[in-house]
């Protein structure tokens, strides 16, 4: 299946793009790290792939 068709189907089912889904998962992961670990926020951002 072509990537463009897969992306369109994903968005029609879930209501947001694959990229938005990936960003939300990274933010959720970062939030959990901040709440549950002593790791500094700068390091959490680097681990979760959040650009500064």
N, C-alpha and C positions, 0 to 999 in steps of 0.2 A: 504494500500500500504506500502510495506517495506520502511524504512527510506533510505536505500541505493539506491533504485530505484528512490525515490523522489528526492534525491540529484543529481543523474545522470541526471534526466529529467530537473531539475532546471538549472544545468550547461549547458546542451545542448541548452536550450532556451536562457538563459541570458549571457552565455559565461564566467561565474565565479561561484565559489562555494557559498553556503549559508553562510559559515563563512566569505568569502571575502565581501559579500553583507552586512552582519551584521557589520563588521569592518568599511566599508565605511560609513554606516548610522551613526555609532557612531562618526566618525571623522567629518562628516558634521554637526552633532548636536553640537559637541564641538566647531567647527569653528564659528557657529552661536552664541553660548554663548559668546565666546571671543569677537566677533564683536559687539554684541548688549547688553551686560550686564557688570556691573562693577565687576563681580565676578573674583577673582584671578585665574590665570591659573592653579594652583595646585588644586583648588576646582573644576574647570571645568573638569580637568582630572578625578577626583574622581567621579563627577556626571555622566560623559559620560562613565565611566568604562574603561578608558585608563590606562593601567599598566605603571608604571614608571620604 
